[in-house]
Amino acid sequence: MAAAKTIAAPSPLTLSRNPAELRRAVAVANARAQEWRLRYAELHMAYVQLLTHARAAVAAAAAGELAPTAYIAGHLEEIGLSPAPGAVPDALVAEGLAVAAELARERS
């Protein structure tokens, strides 16, 4: 899963002093900022939902429920991310850690 490459913002020193061009540049920057705010809100919401289901599973296990992972399994099924039948748990963890490591490398 490759992250999209970002485009560097133009330096204020290279922007034209033409007011129309400056207004357009500000409008584009505002539109991009709004897009990123919406993306962040969506990602944060997904994280909160997953964390909520994980916490419910831990509480269910502590309470001695018979199937505490049903909270997470149900959520993963809802969002279309259930593991394939026969998936190896260690392989799933390794895959996730590899993606995280790749994203960390791209950020540095």
SVG drawing of the C-alpha trace seen along z (x, -y; Angstrom):
<svg xmlns="http://www.w3.org/2000/svg" viewBox="-21 -42 35 64">
<polyline fill="none" stroke="black" stroke-width="0.4" points="0.0,0.0 1.9,-3.0 1.2,-6.5 0.5,-9.2 3.4,-11.5 2.9,-15.1 3.5,-18.2 5.5,-20.8 3.8,-24.2 5.3,-27.0 7.5,-29.3 5.9,-32.7 9.0,-34.2 8.2,-32.6 4.6,-33.6 3.6,-36.4 2.7,-39.7 -0.4,-39.7 -3.4,-39.8 -5.5,-37.5 -2.7,-34.8 -2.3,-35.2 -6.1,-34.9 -6.1,-31.7 -3.1,-30.3 -4.8,-31.0 -8.1,-29.4 -6.2,-26.3 -4.4,-26.1 -7.7,-26.5 -9.3,-23.8 -6.5,-21.4 -6.5,-22.1 -10.3,-21.4 -9.7,-18.2 -7.1,-17.1 -9.3,-18.1 -12.1,-15.9 -9.6,-13.0 -8.3,-13.3 -11.8,-13.4 -12.8,-10.2 -9.6,-8.4 -10.0,-9.5 -13.6,-8.3 -12.5,-4.9 -9.8,-4.7 -12.2,-5.5 -14.7,-2.9 -12.0,-0.2 -10.6,-1.1 -14.1,-1.1 -14.7,2.5 -11.3,3.6 -11.9,2.2 -15.3,3.9 -13.6,7.2 -11.1,6.8 -13.9,6.0 -15.9,9.0 -12.9,11.3 -12.4,9.9 -16.1,10.5 -15.8,14.1 -18.0,13.8 -17.8,16.9 -16.9,15.1 -15.2,11.7 -13.7,11.4 -17.2,11.2 -17.0,7.4 -14.0,7.0 -15.0,9.7 -18.4,8.1 -16.8,4.7 -14.3,6.1 -17.0,7.8 -19.0,4.6 -16.2,2.7 -15.1,5.5 -11.8,6.3 -12.4,9.7 -9.4,12.0 -9.7,14.6 -10.7,18.1 -7.6,20.0 -5.5,16.8 -2.6,17.3 -2.7,14.8 1.1,14.3 1.1,13.6 -1.6,11.0 0.5,9.3 3.6,9.4 1.8,8.0 0.5,5.1 3.9,4.4 5.5,4.4 3.0,1.8 3.6,-0.3 7.4,-0.1 7.1,-1.1 4.9,-4.1 7.4,-5.1 10.3,-4.9 8.3,-7.1 7.8,-9.7 11.5,-10.0"/>
</svg>
